[in-house]
Amino acid sequence: MTSETGEPAAGAAHEADAHDLIRVLGARVNNLKHVSVEIPKRRLTVFTGVSGSGKSSLVFDTIAAESQRLINETYSAFVQGFMPSLARPEVDVLEGLTTAIIVDQERMGANVRSTVGTATDANALLRILFSRLGDPHVGPPQAYSFNVPSVTGTGRVTVARSADAKAEARSYSMTGGMCPRCEGMGTVSDIDLAELLDESLSLRDGAIRVPGYTADGWYVKVYGAVVPLDVPVRDLTEDQRHALLHAEPRKVKIENMSMTVEGLVPKVTRSMLSKDVDAMQPHVRAFVERAVTFAPCPECEGTRLAAPARASKIRGISIADACAMQITDLADWVRGLDEPTVAPLLGGLGHLLDSFVEIGLGYLSLDRPSGTLSGGEAQRTKMIRHLGSSLTDVTYVFDEPTIGLHPHDIARMNTLLLRLRDKGNTVLVVEHKPEAIAIADHVVDLGPGAGSGGGEVVFEGSVERLRGSGTLTGRHLDDRAALKPAVRTPTGRLEIRGASTHNLQDVDVDIPLGVLVVVTGVAGSGKSSLVHGSVAGRDGVVAIDQSAIRGSRRSNPATYTGLLEPVRKAFAKANGVKPSLFSANSEGACPVCNGAGVVFTELGFMATFESPCEVCEGKGFDASVLEYRLGGKDISEVMSMPVSEAHSFFESGAARLPAASAVLGRLADVGLSYVTLGQPLTTLSGGERQRLKLATRMGEQGGVYVLDEPTNGLHLADVAQLLGLLDRLVDAGKTVVVIEHHQAVMAHADWIVDLGPGAGHDGGRVVFEGTPAELVEARSTLTGRHLAEYVGA
């Protein structure tokens, strides 16, 4: 009801207050099946369901993606040309959207110049502080930056004034903080020549051990223009040896062609060492890790900073000292600075550092490389800038914010999420942990299965109603694992003595062999430092960490796991043709879409239009290739099979292929039976990619498997399947060491190593080692008390 002036009558609701829902109608992104859902605004909504059920497709690829696209459209066409183009999600209606801020699990990048301080602006504030108060004063803020080199130059410039143009002498200088020896990297690399060359052989016999440098290849032939190919390397003269290893680039004539030849060491340094190691092919990465040793820079002692920046101090502390401090200690030091001239700066820096502590990252230091942060640490680091924000009515989107958190820390994370909600924001959380689901105002459960078996909303409502809903999540929400009645007997011990990586305090501990070992403790207590620093590098150890798997739209489970190689060879043998015909990335590709299966049309600043290829009908293969068959199937039909069907296909019958069957069996073991062999990696969820990596690395031969939080991205119902897989590995004679916070995994362990008691310099010690039952009975640690509560002891 309105008055004559058009204003709402007294007591009547304002029309603007009716827009309190985010409405999604007919969402069809990835595996979503015309999903329609209403999400309350200014509430905390948790999205649950098995990995691959469509949670991320709904939250990130539909709601958040459309919000960002609409915001981008408010800019001019000129500005949009510099921004990533976003396609409109496949959805009929999206109403009630607000600005979306995505806080995901993506690593912060492995750029060697990126640290916790540079990624959060803490370093920028510190640089200003030292440029104002540092003694001696060495220059502006850039003089304290390890990413800015010092530059000087002189010359003459011509300045046109009126009708005259006169040449003037000019000099230029800029003071930067970069260490000139390591160029701000903090480390210097040295190449082990024994890994580059087998000096007992000649070049023609294969002396060069670098990947790609085959004895009959072009690279070696080029070196034949400057050194003899038939003389063992150790018998070369000093000049020849220098020409082979260290010579500057120069032109030579080879077979009437002018070619550039340079020493092997600078060539390998330029072609391999300047690239991101994680992005390399596995065999190249293995070579680099063998051939290159990294050591702290002797000139800057690993601080990355030039001598003047290190010499400038505030109350005896240099900027290098400040960045090396644990953030809790640095926050105390900043609070102790009473300088009215920079009071606003100290207030902002203190608030930023206190946010680190509040979010549970006070154990980090600002000089910690951002690429070494776990997925959970990276996500919490991204949260920091939002904690003190004055923005309201914003939609915050979180992807499993409890990853990497001990049960003790999850309560703190829950408090932060509720604080964001209580400021008037909409908080959307994709989550599996029951402790995080419990605080939801509203729950959207997707399923009932994964992949093609999911993509439907199977429940909407409160947590209490979810418990009685009968869905997979509802049935497992109150599951609690029991302690094992009996534990396995170790077959030996793996000794760790004097471990001191990062915050470890000369730890001595024995890891029992032949059993399931869980290493646990609060975030930052030293678990990863102990396991990856003292166990992972040993012979016979297969370490599977949290690093993201890389792959474009052309990568799929078949290519990533190596499954496609035996399949291509089997097709080739059965049909008497080349294996390369059966790859959509090689000779067998459709000539129109080049094997992509889709055709992309660039539309300038607007979203790139994507449509299925009309020639190959989205199959990606040339029509002539599809005439060849194996076991009655062509290659495109095989690539469209789910793992479970492909496993049966290659396990027996005319298409029996043991090499393929073994890989598919491992994929099924980790719960990926529903994923198709040709599904692009870009469409897999974070949990699916983690398990794909696990299945691939399980094929490696080793006696000890190290897993880093394998329950990441796993639904409550899938944890039991993972535990069965770990049991099968141990029963096969392997030792499995798991870094884990999930209490069901702890309860299932044969042996627990608990680190703590706190994080950072308050941790780094073994506070318990023994069986889960002994840990529960003692209740002497935070883990023990939480596990006792979990198992109901």
C-alpha positions in Angstrom: 0.0 0.0 0.0 1.3 3.5 -0.9 0.3 7.0 0.0 -0.8 9.6 -2.5 2.8 10.8 -2.8 3.9 7.3 -3.9 5.7 6.6 -0.6 5.0 3.4 1.3 2.2 3.7 3.8 3.2 3.6 7.5 4.1 0.1 8.5 4.1 -1.3 5.0 7.2 -3.0 3.7 9.3 -1.1 1.2 9.4 -2.6 -2.3 13.3 -2.6 -2.2 13.2 -5.0 0.8 11.6 -7.7 -1.3 14.8 -8.4 -3.1 16.2 -10.8 -0.5 16.9 -13.8 -2.7 19.4 -14.9 -5.3 17.2 -16.8 -7.8 18.8 -19.3 -10.2 16.5 -20.9 -12.9 17.6 -23.5 -15.4 21.3 -23.7 -14.8 23.1 -26.0 -17.2 26.8 -25.3 -16.7 29.0 -28.5 -16.9 26.9 -31.3 -15.4 24.1 -29.2 -13.9 20.7 -30.5 -15.1 18.4 -27.4 -15.4 19.0 -26.6 -11.7 16.7 -24.0 -10.1 17.4 -22.8 -6.6 16.7 -19.8 -4.3 19.5 -18.6 -2.0 18.7 -16.2 0.9 20.8 -13.0 0.9 22.7 -11.9 4.0 22.8 -15.4 5.3 25.5 -18.2 5.3 24.6 -20.9 2.7 26.7 -24.1 2.5 26.7 -26.2 -0.7 27.3 -29.9 -0.1 27.5 -33.0 -2.2 30.0 -35.6 -3.4 33.0 -34.4 -5.3 31.9 -33.8 -8.9 28.2 -33.4 -8.0 28.1 -29.8 -9.4 28.7 -27.6 -6.4 31.5 -25.6 -8.0 29.6 -25.4 -11.3 26.6 -23.8 -9.5 28.5 -21.5 -7.1 31.6 -20.5 -9.0 30.8 -21.1 -12.7 27.3 -19.8 -12.6 26.5 -17.4 -9.7 30.0 -15.8 -9.2 30.9 -15.9 -12.9 27.8 -14.0 -13.9 28.2 -11.5 -11.2 31.8 -10.7 -12.4 30.6 -10.6 -16.0 27.9 -8.1 -15.3 30.4 -5.9 -13.3 32.8 -6.0 -16.2 30.1 -4.9 -18.6 29.8 -1.6 -16.6 33.2 -0.5 -18.0 33.7 1.0 -21.4 34.4 -1.1 -24.4 38.0 0.3 -24.4 38.6 -0.9 -20.8 36.9 -4.3 -21.4 39.4 -4.9 -24.2 42.1 -5.2 -21.5 40.1 -7.5 -19.3 39.5 -11.2 -19.6 36.3 -11.8 -21.6 33.7 -13.9 -19.7 30.9 -15.8 -21.4 27.5 -15.8 -20.0 26.8 -19.0 -18.1 24.2 -21.4 -19.5 21.3 -20.4 -17.3 17.8 -19.2 -18.1 17.4 -16.7 -15.2 19.8 -15.2 -12.6 18.2 -12.6 -10.4 19.2 -10.7 -7.2 23.0 -10.9 -7.8 25.3 -8.7 -5.8 29.0 -8.1 -6.3 30.9 -11.4 -5.8 34.3 -11.7 -4.2 35.8 -15.1 -4.8 38.2 -16.6 -2.2 39.3 -19.8 -3.8 41.9 -22.5 -3.2 44.1 -21.7 -6.1 47.7 -21.5 -5.2 49.2 -18.0 -5.2 51.7 -18.9 -8.0 55.2 -20.2 -7.8 56.8 -16.9 -9.0 60.1 -16.8 -7.2 59.7 -13.0 -6.6 56.4 -13.4 -4.8 56.3 -13.7 -1.0 53.6 -13.5 1.6 54.6 -9.9 2.2 54.4 -8.8 -1.5 51.1 -10.7 -2.0 49.4 -9.0 0.9 50.8 -5.4 0.6 52.6 -5.8 4.0 55.9 -5.3 2.3 54.7 -2.1 0.6 53.8 -0.7 4.0 57.1 -1.8 5.5 59.1 -0.2 2.7 57.4 3.2 3.3 58.0 2.8 7.0 61.7 2.2 6.5 62.0 5.0 4.0 60.7 7.4 6.6 62.4 6.1 9.8 65.3 4.0 8.6 68.8 5.0 9.8 70.8 5.6 7.7 68.3 6.9 5.2 69.1 5.2 1.8 66.3 6.5 -0.4 62.5 6.2 -1.2 60.5 3.0 -0.7 61.9 1.4 -3.8 65.3 1.4 -2.2 64.0 -1.3 0.1 62.4 -3.5 -2.6 64.2 -6.6 -3.7 62.3 -6.4 -7.1 63.8 -3.0 -8.1 67.5 -2.9 -9.2 69.7 0.1 -8.8 70.2 1.9 -12.1 72.6 4.6 -13.2 73.2 6.2 -16.6 74.6 9.2 -18.4 74.2 10.6 -21.9 73.1 13.5 -24.0 69.5 14.4 -24.9 68.2 16.9 -27.4 65.5 19.2 -26.1 63.5 21.2 -28.6 62.6 24.7 -27.3 61.0 27.2 -29.7 62.9 27.0 -33.0 66.2 25.8 -31.3 67.2 22.3 -30.5 70.1 22.0 -28.1 71.9 18.9 -26.8 72.3 18.7 -23.1 74.2 16.3 -20.8 71.9 14.4 -18.5 72.6 11.8 -15.8 70.1 9.4 -14.3 70.2 7.2 -11.2 67.6 5.1 -9.3 68.3 3.4 -6.0 66.7 0.0 -5.7 66.9 -2.7 -3.0 67.6 -5.7 -5.3 70.7 -7.7 -4.4 72.9 -7.6 -7.6 74.4 -11.0 -7.1 71.1 -13.1 -7.0 68.9 -10.4 -8.6 66.4 -10.5 -5.8 65.9 -14.2 -5.9 67.6 -15.0 -2.6 69.3 -18.1 -4.0 72.0 -18.8 -6.6 72.0 -21.9 -8.7 74.9 -24.1 -9.7 74.9 -26.8 -12.3 76.3 -30.2 -11.6 78.4 -31.0 -14.7 78.3 -34.7 -13.9 74.6 -34.6 -14.6 75.1 -32.7 -17.9 77.9 -34.9 -19.3 79.2 -38.4 -19.1 82.9 -37.4 -19.6 83.9 -41.0 -20.5 81.9 -40.8 -23.7 82.2 -38.8 -26.9 79.4 -36.6 -28.1 78.6 -39.1 -30.8 78.3 -41.8 -28.2 75.8 -39.8 -26.1 77.9 -37.9 -23.6 75.3 -35.1 -23.2 72.7 -36.3 -20.7 70.3 -33.3 -21.1 66.7 -34.4 -22.2 66.3 -33.8 -26.0 70.0 -33.9 -26.7 70.2 -37.3 -28.4 73.5 -38.5 -29.9 72.1 -38.4 -33.5 70.1 -35.2 -32.9 70.5 -31.7 -34.4 71.8 -30.1 -31.1 74.8 -32.5 -30.9 75.5 -32.0 -34.7 75.7 -28.2 -34.1 78.4 -28.8 -31.4 80.3 -30.8 -33.9 81.2 -27.5 -35.6 83.3 -26.4 -32.6 84.5 -29.7 -30.9 85.3 -33.2 -32.3 82.4 -35.5 -32.0 84.4 -38.7 -31.6 86.7 -37.7 -28.8 85.7 -38.5 -25.2 84.8 -35.3 -23.3 87.5 -35.8 -20.7 90.2 -35.8 -23.5 89.2 -32.5 -25.0 91.6 -29.6 -24.8 90.9 -26.6 -22.4 89.8 -24.5 -25.4 87.5 -27.2 -26.7 86.1 -27.8 -23.3 85.4 -24.1 -22.9 83.8 -24.0 -26.3 81.5 -26.9 -25.4 80.5 -25.7 -21.9 80.8 -22.0 -21.5 81.3 -20.2 -24.9 79.4 -17.1 -25.7 76.9 -17.4 -28.6 78.5 -17.2 -32.0 77.7 -18.0 -35.7 79.1 -21.2 -37.3 78.6 -22.8 -40.7 76.9 -26.3 -40.7 75.9 -28.0 -44.0 75.9 -24.6 -45.8 73.7 -23.1 -43.1 74.5 -20.4 -40.6 73.7 -21.5 -37.1 74.2 -20.1 -33.6 76.2 -22.2 -31.1 76.7 -21.4 -27.4 78.1 -23.3 -24.4 76.0 -26.1 -23.0 75.8 -24.5 -19.5 74.4 -21.1 -20.6 72.1 -22.8 -23.1 70.6 -25.1 -20.5 70.4 -22.2 -18.0 68.5 -20.1 -20.5 66.2 -22.8 -21.8 65.4 -24.7 -18.6 66.4 -22.8 -15.4 64.6 -19.6 -16.3 61.2 -21.5 -16.4 58.8 -22.5 -13.7 59.9 -26.0 -12.6 56.3 -27.0 -11.9 55.2 -26.3 -15.5 57.9 -28.6 -17.0 57.3 -32.0 -18.4 58.0 -34.7 -15.7 61.2 -36.0 -17.3 62.6 -32.5 -17.8 61.6 -31.5 -14.2 63.4 -34.6 -12.9 66.6 -33.6 -14.8 66.5 -30.1 -13.5 66.0 -31.3 -9.9 69.1 -33.6 -10.4 71.3 -31.2 -12.2 70.8 -28.0 -10.4 71.6 -27.1 -6.8 70.2 -24.0 -5.2 72.0 -22.3 -2.3 71.3 -19.1 -0.3 73.0 -16.1 -2.0 76.3 -15.6 -0.2 76.2 -11.8 -0.7 72.7 -11.1 0.8 72.5 -14.3 2.9 69.2 -15.2 1.3 67.5 -11.9 2.2 67.2 -10.8 -1.5 68.2 -7.2 -0.5 71.2 -5.1 -1.4 73.7 -4.0 1.4 72.3 -0.4 1.8 68.8 -1.7 2.4 70.1 -4.3 4.9 72.1 -1.6 6.7 69.2 0.8 7.3 67.5 0.0 10.6 64.8 1.1 12.9 65.7 0.4 16.6 68.2 -2.1 15.5 65.9 -4.0 13.1 66.4 -4.0 9.4 63.6 -4.6 6.8 65.2 -8.0 6.2 65.0 -8.8 9.9 61.4 -7.6 10.0 60.3 -9.8 7.1 62.1 -12.8 8.6 60.2 -12.4 11.9 57.2 -14.6 12.8 54.2 -12.3 12.1 53.0 -12.5 15.7 56.4 -11.1 16.8 56.4 -8.5 14.0 53.0 -7.3 15.1 54.3 -6.8 18.6 57.3 -4.9 17.3 55.2 -2.6 15.2 52.9 -1.8 18.2 56.0 -0.8 20.1 56.9 1.9 17.6 55.6 5.3 18.9 56.2 7.7 16.0 53.4 10.3 15.6 54.7 11.3 12.1 53.8 7.9 10.7 50.9 7.0 13.0 48.4 6.3 10.2 51.0 4.0 8.5 51.7 2.1 11.8 47.9 1.8 12.3 47.3 0.3 8.9 50.3 -2.1 9.1 49.4 -3.2 12.7 45.8 -3.9 11.6 47.1 -6.0 8.6 49.4 -8.0 10.8 46.7 -8.6 13.4 44.5 -9.9 10.7 47.1 -12.6 9.9 47.1 -13.6 13.6 43.3 -13.5 13.8 42.9 -15.8 10.8 45.4 -18.3 12.1 48.4 -17.4 10.0 50.5 -15.7 12.7 53.1 -18.4 12.4 54.1 -17.3 8.9 56.8 -14.8 8.0 56.6 -12.1 5.3 59.6 -13.5 3.5 57.9 -16.9 3.0 57.7 -17.6 -0.8 54.0 -17.6 -1.7 54.4 -20.7 -3.9 55.2 -22.7 -0.7 51.8 -22.0 0.9 49.3 -24.8 1.0 45.9 -24.4 -0.7 44.3 -23.7 2.7 47.0 -21.2 3.7 46.7 -19.4 0.3 42.9 -19.2 0.7 43.2 -17.7 4.2 45.9 -15.2 3.0 43.4 -14.0 0.4 40.8 -13.6 3.1 42.9 -11.1 5.0 42.1 -8.1 2.9 38.4 -8.6 3.4 38.3 -9.0 7.2 38.4 -5.2 7.9 36.5 -4.1 4.8 33.7 -1.6 5.2 31.8 -3.1 2.2 28.4 -4.6 2.9 25.8 -6.5 0.8 28.6 -8.3 -0.9 28.6 -12.0 -1.9 31.6 -13.8 -0.6 32.3 -17.1 -2.2 34.5 -19.7 -0.4 35.9 -23.0 -1.7 36.4 -25.3 1.3 37.8 -22.8 3.7 38.6 -25.5 6.3 41.1 -27.2 4.1 44.4 -27.6 5.9 42.9 -26.7 9.3 43.1 -28.8 12.4 39.8 -29.3 14.2 41.0 -26.7 16.8 41.3 -24.1 14.0 38.0 -24.8 12.3 36.1 -23.1 15.1 38.1 -19.9 14.5 37.4 -20.1 10.7 33.7 -20.5 11.4 33.7 -17.4 13.6 35.3 -15.4 10.7 32.6 -16.6 8.2 29.9 -15.7 10.6 31.4 -12.2 11.1 31.3 -11.6 7.4 27.7 -12.6 7.3 26.8 -10.5 10.3 28.1 -7.4 8.6 25.2 -7.8 6.1 27.0 -9.9 3.5 25.9 -13.1 1.6 28.3 -15.9 2.3 28.3 -18.9 0.0 30.6 -21.8 1.1 31.4 -25.1 -0.8 32.2 -27.5 2.1 32.4 -31.1 3.2 33.4 -30.8 6.9 30.4 -31.4 9.2 31.8 -28.8 11.7 31.5 -26.2 8.9 28.1 -27.4 7.6 26.7 -27.1 11.2 26.9 -23.3 11.2 24.9 -22.8 8.0 21.7 -20.9 7.9 20.7 -22.6 4.7 22.0 -25.8 3.0 21.9 -26.7 -0.7 22.8 -30.4 -1.2 23.7 -31.5 -4.8 23.8 -35.0 -6.2 22.6 -37.7 -6.0 25.9 -38.9 -7.5 28.9 -37.4 -9.4 29.5 -36.4 -13.0 26.6 -37.5 -15.2 25.0 -39.0 -12.1 24.8 -35.6 -10.3 23.9 -32.1 -11.2 20.6 -32.0 -9.4 19.5 -30.2 -6.2 18.5 -33.1 -3.9 17.8 -30.9 -0.8 17.3 -27.3 0.3 16.8 -26.2 3.9 18.2 -26.1 7.4 20.9 -28.3 8.8 18.4 -30.1 11.1 16.2 -30.9 8.1 19.2 -32.1 6.2 19.9 -34.7 8.9 16.5 -36.3 8.3 16.4 -35.8 4.5 17.8 -39.2 3.5 20.3 -37.8 1.1 23.9 -39.1 1.0 25.1 -36.0 2.9 22.2 -36.2 5.4 22.9 -39.9 6.1 26.6 -39.3 6.7 26.5 -36.0 8.4 26.7 -37.5 11.9 29.1 -40.3 10.9 31.9 -40.9 13.5 34.7 -43.3 12.9 35.6 -45.7 15.7 39.1 -46.5 16.8 40.5 -49.8 15.3 40.3 -52.7 17.7 43.8 -53.8 16.6 46.7 -52.0 14.9 49.3 -53.5 12.6 52.8 -54.4 13.8 55.6 -52.4 12.2 58.2 -54.2 10.1 60.9 -51.7 10.7 61.7 -48.1 11.4 62.6 -45.1 9.3 64.8 -42.8 11.5 64.7 -39.1 11.4 67.4 -37.3 13.4 67.9 -33.6 14.0 65.2 -32.4 11.6 65.4 -28.5 11.7 63.6 -27.5 8.4 61.7 -24.2 8.9 60.3 -24.2 12.5 61.3 -27.8 13.5 63.4 -27.8 16.6 66.0 -30.7 16.1 63.3 -33.3 15.9 64.2 -36.9 16.5 61.4 -39.4 15.6 61.1 -42.9 14.2 58.5 -43.5 11.5 57.3 -47.2 11.7 57.4 -49.1 8.4 54.7 -51.4 7.0 51.8 -49.6 8.7 49.5 -46.6 8.2 51.1 -43.5 9.8 49.3 -40.2 10.3 51.3 -37.1 11.0 49.0 -34.4 12.5 49.0 -31.2 14.5 47.7 -27.6 14.2 48.3 -25.6 11.1 51.9 -24.4 11.1 53.1 -26.9 13.6 55.7 -28.4 11.2 54.0 -31.4 9.7 54.9 -30.7 6.1 58.4 -29.6 7.1 59.0 -32.9 8.8 57.6 -35.2 6.2 58.6 -33.4 3.0 61.9 -32.3 4.4 63.0 -35.6 6.0 61.0 -38.4 4.3 60.0 -37.4 0.8 63.5 -37.1 -0.7 64.7 -40.6 0.2 65.1 -43.5 -2.2 61.9 -45.5 -2.6 59.6 -42.8 -1.4 56.7 -41.6 -3.7 55.6 -38.2 -2.4 52.2 -36.9 -3.6 51.8 -33.2 -2.5 49.1 -30.6 -2.9 50.5 -28.9 -5.9 47.9 -28.3 -8.6 48.0 -30.4 -11.8 48.4 -28.5 -14.9 46.5 -29.0 -18.1 44.7 -27.1 -20.8 41.3 -28.0 -22.4 43.3 -30.5 -24.6 44.4 -32.4 -21.5 42.2 -35.1 -20.1 42.4 -38.1 -17.7 43.7 -40.3 -20.6 46.6 -38.0 -21.5 47.4 -37.0 -17.9 47.7 -40.6 -16.6 49.5 -41.9 -19.6 46.6 -44.2 -20.4 46.3 -43.0 -24.0 49.8 -44.2 -25.0 49.0 -48.0 -24.7 45.5 -47.4 -26.1 46.9 -45.7 -29.2 49.5 -48.4 -29.7 46.8 -51.1 -29.4 44.6 -49.3 -32.0 47.6 -49.0 -34.3 48.6 -52.7 -34.0 45.0 -53.9 -34.5 44.6 -51.8 -37.7 48.2 -51.7 -39.1 48.6 -47.9 -39.0 50.6 -45.3 -37.0 49.7 -44.6 -33.3 49.8 -40.9 -34.0 46.5 -41.2 -35.9 44.7 -41.9 -32.6 45.6 -38.7 -30.9 43.4 -35.6 -31.2 46.5 -33.5 -30.6 48.5 -35.1 -33.4 47.9 -36.5 -36.9 44.4 -37.9 -36.1 43.0 -34.4 -35.3 40.0 -33.0 -37.1 41.4 -30.5 -39.6 38.7 -27.9 -38.9 38.8 -27.7 -35.1 42.4 -29.1 -34.8 41.2 -31.8 -32.4 39.6 -29.5 -29.9 36.0 -30.7 -30.7 34.8 -27.1 -30.6 35.3 -24.0 -32.7 36.1 -20.7 -31.0 35.0 -17.4 -32.6 36.7 -14.2 -31.3 34.3 -11.3 -30.8 36.7 -8.6 -29.7 36.0 -7.4 -26.1 32.9 -9.5 -26.0 33.0 -13.1 -24.8 34.6 -15.6 -27.2 31.8 -17.7 -28.8 32.3 -21.5 -28.5 30.4 -24.0 -30.7 30.7 -27.7 -31.4 32.7 -28.5 -34.5 30.1 -29.3 -37.3 32.6 -31.5 -39.2 33.6 -34.0 -36.5 30.5 -33.3 -34.4 32.6 -32.6 -31.3 34.6 -35.8 -31.4 37.9 -34.1 -32.3 39.0 -36.8 -34.7 39.3 -36.9 -38.5 36.5 -39.0 -40.1 39.0 -41.4 -41.6 40.4 -42.3 -38.2 37.0 -43.3 -36.9 36.9 -46.2 -39.4 39.6 -48.0 -37.4 38.2 -50.1 -34.5 39.4 -52.0 -31.5 37.0 -54.4 -29.8 34.2 -53.0 -31.9 34.8 -49.4 -30.7 36.4 -46.4 -32.5 38.8 -44.1 -30.6 36.2 -41.4 -30.0 33.8 -44.0 -28.4 36.6 -45.1 -26.2 37.4 -41.5 -25.1 33.8 -40.9 -24.2 33.6 -44.0 -22.0 33.5 -43.5 -18.2 36.3 -45.1 -16.2 34.1 -47.9 -15.0 33.0 -48.9 -18.5 36.5 -48.6 -19.9 37.9 -50.8 -17.2 35.6 -53.6 -18.1 36.3 -53.0 -21.8 40.1 -53.3 -21.5 40.1 -56.0 -18.8 39.0 -58.9 -21.0 37.7 -59.8 -24.4 39.1 -58.7 -27.8 40.3 -55.3 -26.4 42.1 -56.8 -23.4 45.0 -54.4 -22.5 46.6 -55.0 -19.1 48.5 -51.7 -19.2 45.3 -49.7 -19.6 43.3 -51.8 -17.2 45.9 -51.2 -14.4 45.6 -47.4 -14.8 41.8 -47.5 -14.9 41.8 -49.7 -11.8 43.7 -47.1 -9.9 41.3 -44.4 -11.1 38.4 -46.4 -9.9 40.1 -47.0 -6.5 40.3 -43.2 -5.9 36.6 -42.8 -6.7 36.7 -41.5 -10.3 34.7 -44.3 -11.9 32.2 -41.8 -13.4 34.8 -39.5 -15.1 35.1 -40.0 -18.9 38.5 -40.6 -20.4 38.3 -37.6 -22.7 36.8 -35.1 -20.2 38.9 -31.9 -20.3 40.9 -31.3 -17.1 39.6 -27.8 -17.0 36.1 -29.2 -16.2 37.2 -31.3 -13.2 36.7 -30.0 -9.7 39.6 -29.4 -7.3 38.9 -32.7 -5.4 38.7 -34.6 -8.7 42.1 -33.2 -9.9 43.7 -34.1 -6.5 42.5 -37.7 -6.8 43.5 -37.9 -10.5 47.0 -37.0 -9.4 46.9 -39.6 -6.6 45.9 -42.3 -9.0 48.7 -41.4 -11.4 51.5 -41.3 -8.8 50.3 -44.6 -7.3 51.6 -46.3 -10.4 55.1 -45.4 -9.4 57.3 -48.1 -7.8 58.2 -47.3 -4.2 58.1 -48.8 -0.7 56.8 -45.7 1.1 53.9 -43.5 -0.1 53.6 -40.0 1.3 50.2 -38.3 0.9 49.5 -34.7 1.8 45.9 -34.3 3.0 44.3 -36.7 0.6 40.8 -36.0 2.0 40.8 -32.5 0.4 37.7 -32.2 -1.7 36.2 -35.5 -0.5 32.7 -35.9 0.6 32.0 -37.6 4.0 30.8 -40.7 2.1 34.0 -40.9 0.1 36.4 -40.9 3.0 35.6 -44.6 3.8 36.6 -45.5 0.2 39.9 -43.6 0.6 40.6 -45.5 3.8 40.0 -48.7 2.0 42.5 -47.7 -0.6 45.1 -46.9 2.0 44.5 -50.2 3.7 45.1 -52.1 0.4 48.4 -50.2 -0.1 49.6 -51.2 3.4 48.3 -54.8 3.1 50.4 -55.0 -0.1 53.5 -54.4 1.9 53.8 -50.6 1.5 54.3 -47.9 4.2 51.8 -45.1 3.9 52.5 -41.8 5.7 49.6 -39.3 5.6 49.7 -35.6 6.6 46.1 -35.2 7.7 43.6 -33.4 10.0 40.6 -35.5 9.3 39.6 -37.3 12.5 38.3 -40.4 10.6 41.8 -40.9 9.1 43.4 -40.4 12.5 41.1 -43.0 14.1 42.0 -45.5 11.4 45.7 -45.1 11.7 48.1 -47.6 13.1 50.5 -44.9 14.5 50.1 -41.2 15.0 52.9 -38.5 15.2 51.4 -35.3 16.7 53.4 -32.1 16.3 52.9 -28.9 18.3 52.0 -27.7 20.8 51.3 -24.6 18.8 52.3 -23.1 15.4 55.5 -21.4 14.2 58.1 -21.0 16.9 55.5 -22.3 19.4 55.5 -25.7 17.5 58.1 -27.8 15.7 58.2 -30.4 18.4 56.8 -34.0 18.6 54.2 -33.8 21.4 53.0 -37.4 21.0 53.8 -40.6 19.1 51.9 -43.8 19.6 48.6 -45.5 18.6 45.3 -43.6 18.3 44.0 -45.4 21.4 46.9 -44.2 23.4 46.4 -40.6 22.1 42.8 -40.6 23.1 43.5 -42.1 26.5 46.2 -39.6 27.3 44.3 -36.5 26.0 47.6 -34.7 26.5 47.4 -32.7 23.3 44.9 -30.6 21.3 44.6 -33.4 18.8 44.1 -36.0 21.5 41.2 -34.0 23.1 39.5 -33.4 19.7 39.9 -37.0 18.7 38.5 -38.2 22.0 35.5 -36.0 21.5 35.1 -37.2 17.9 35.1 -41.0 18.7 33.0 -40.4 21.8 35.6 -41.7 24.2 
